[in-house]
Amino acid sequence: VYWSIILKELSVTFHEPPKCILDTTDKSRPGGTWLPGSVLNIAECCLLPSIHPRKEDDSCAIVWRDEGDDDDSDVNRITLKQLREQVILVANALDRTFTKGDAIAIDMPMTVNAVIIYLAIVLAGCVVVSIADSFAAKEIATRLRVSKAKAIFTQVFFHFNAVIIYETLDFYSNPLFALFRTLYRVVEASPHKVIVLPVSGCNVGVQLREQDISWKDFLAYDNQHQRYVTSTITA
């Protein structure tokens, strides 16, 4: 009864329900098997409205302030419906480019786009590889190699003390700013596709490698088989 209540409180819904909550019959698994036989996509559970707990399309999903803004700046808000639409857009682009089960890495600051990308990777049936944006190229390369990541999302520059740090070709040669060269470190570490986001606007402002792609172009992929997330909720 306890776990049934918890799953309901967390709005966890299954494509295929579990045979039981915990199966302890397999003695080779000391901790047992939780929710055996179940099939779910946890990103769907986050994105779909629910009756209990009350989560509607116009409910606020994320509140944030853009990088570089001072404490007096307005905060931004995105509703559950808006978040779902953005996640589906990215998931469709992932479906167009990758295969379910592929590992996709993220190496960027915790922005609203980072949240959207994370949920989209899960929704598309891929595996998220989270990499701290402070890591050196060698550490990034190690995690990409171990995870066998097929691509990585990163940000071309970011705000630091309200100053925009640009990742330009001249900037690459300046060792004083090595700590802030997120894109440079990711490109150095990854032989695979890098999807590059600007901190604002649409233009990344740098020359990309042949295998890499800008966020704008990535989202513009024409996908004839768009992912469907139902908004029909039954009590």
N, C-alpha and C positions, 0 to 999 in steps of 0.2 A: 504493500500500500504506500509506504514512504516514497519509494522511487517513482511510482506512478504519479504521485503528487508533484515531485520535483520535476519530472519530465514535462508535466503540464505547465508548471510555473515558468519553466524555461522556454515554452513554446516549441518543444522538440516534436516534430512530426516525422513519420516514417513513410517511405515508399513501400517498404515491406516491414511489418511489425516484428519485434523480436519474439522468439519462442518462449523466452522467460527473461527475467532481469539478470540473473547470475546463474551460470551453469558450472557446477563444481564436480561433475562426474569424471572429467579428465584429470587424473591425478598427476599427470606430467605438467600441468599448469597450476602451480600452487595458489595463484591468485584467482583461479577460475576464469571463465570467459563471460564478459559482460555483454548483454544484449545480443546473444547469439542469433544468427540468421537475419538480423535487421539490416535494412538498407535505407540510408538517408543522406541528404546533402545539407550539412550544417549551415551553409550560406543561405539556402532557401529558408531555413528556420529563422535566420536573422532578418530576411528581407520581406517575408510575407506578413500581412496584417494578421492579427489574431484576436479572438474574443476574450480569451483568458491566458495571460494578462492582457488588458486592453491595449491594443497596438493598432492604430488606424493609419490609413495612407497619409493623412495630413499631420500625423504625429511628428514631432521633431526627432530626427535620428542622430544628427551630429551638430555640435556647436563648435565653431573654431574662429580664430583670428589669423589673418594672413601673416606670414613671416615678415618681419620688419615693421609691422604696425605697432604704434605705441599703445599704452594702456587705455587711452581715451578714444581709440578707434572703435568703430562699430564692429560687432561680432557678426559672423556669417552663420546662417542656419540652412540645413537641408532636410526636407521631409523624408519620411520613409519611402513614399512613392518616387520622389526625385532620386533618392539613393538607389532604389531598385532599378530605375531606368538607366542610370549611369553604369551600374554594375553589369546589367544585361548587355549594354553596348560594348563594354570591354570583354565580357565573356564571349560574345559573338565573334569579336576579332580574334580572340584566342582560339576559338573553335576553327576558325578559318585557317589558322597558321600552324597550330600544334595538335597533338593527339592526346586523348584522355590518358592520364597517368604520367605525362611528361612533367619533369620538375622545372619550375619557373622561379627565378630568384628575384628578390626585391632588395635594392641597396639605395635607399633614399630617406630623407627626413620624414618624420611622422606628420604628413599632411593629409588633407581630405582625399587627395588622389591616391595616396598610399593605401588608405583604408579601402577605397573603391577597387584598386588593383588586387589587394589581398582577397577580398570577397569574390572578385571575378575569377581569380585563379581557382579558388575552391569550387565555385559554381560551375566552372567549365570542366571539372573533374580532374584537374591537374594538381600537382603537389607544390605547396609554397615553400621556398627556401628563403628564410629571412636572414639578411646580412646587415650588420651594423654599418651605418654610413661613415663611421670613424675608422674602419679597418683599412690597412695598407693593401696595396695591390696583391702582394704575396698571400695574405690571409684570404682575400676575396677569391683568388685563384684556387686556393686549397678547398674552400667550401663549394665552389662551382664544380671542381673535379670530383670531390667525394659524393656530391649530390647528383652528378651527371646532369646538371641543369642545361636545358636547351636554349634558354634565353634569360636575360636579366633586364629589369626595369631600373632606371636610375634618373637622376635629375641633373640638368646641365650646370646649374649654379644655384646658389642660395644666398639669402640675406644673412649678414653677420654684423651685429651692432648697427642695424638699420642701413648698412652699406651693401649694395649688390656686388657680389663677387662673381665676375664673369669668367666662364671657361672658354677663352679664346685661344687661338693657336699661339699667340705671343705669351699668353698667360701660362701655357704649359711649360715654357722654358724658365719660368721664374721659381727657383727653389724656395723662396720665402713664403710662398702660398701653397706649398705641397699638401699641407693638412686639409685644405679646402677644395682640392681638385677631385671632386667626387667622380665626375665623368671620366677624367683622365685615368684615375685609378681603376675604374671598372673596365674601361676599354683595354688598358694594359693587361688586366687579369683575364679577360674573356675573349676566347676565339670565336664565340658564337654570337648570335644576334643580341644587340643592345637596343632596347626601346627607350628613347631619350625624351624626358619631359622638361619643358621650361618651367621656371618658377612662377611665371605669369605670362599671359598672352598665349600665342600659338607658335611663334618663331623660336627655335632653339638657338639660333645665332652662331652655330659652329658647323664646320664641315664634318660630316659623318662618314664612317667607312662604308664600303659598298654593301656589306651585310647588315648594317644597322639601319634604323628607321626612326623617324620622329614620332612623337605621340600623336600629332595631328594626322599624319599619314597612316599610322597604325589603326586609328579609329575609323579611317575612311575606307578600310577594306570592305568590299562588297560581299556580303554574306547572304546567300539565298536561303539558308536554312537557319533562321534566327532561333535562338533559344527561347522557350516559352516558360514563363513562371506564372502559375495560376494565382489569382488573388481571391479565389473562391474558398471560403473558410466554413467548415461545418462545425457545429457545436459538439 
